[in-house]
Amino acid sequence: MSACLSSAQRNGGNVTRSRWEAVQAQAKQYAHLIDVVVPYEDLVNAPNEVQETVAEALSLQIKHPWSNYPDFVPPGAFSQAGANYKARRIGAPY
């Protein structure tokens, strides 16, 4: 089992082996279209540094640091996301 899959499962995620394998196959198939790859562990441990890397690679300006997510999301934005999603900090348990 991959470190990425086991990490997602350890952190309370619900990523099945088949889903993870499908995502890996798609990443390989479309590698020529992917500009930035963000490991989950990096996002959780250093969200602002990852954001800077993504912003630089895609020529974006940062308006809100990811470490402040979801504080900057407008009220009510999560009500349309469905019952399986709620506002939570990056890396927080489900």
Secondary structure, DSSP 8 states (H G I E B T S, - for coil): --HHHHHHHHTT----HHHHHHHHHHHHHTGGG------HHHHHH-HHHHHHHHHHHHT---SS-GGGTTTTS-TTGGGGS-TT-----TT---
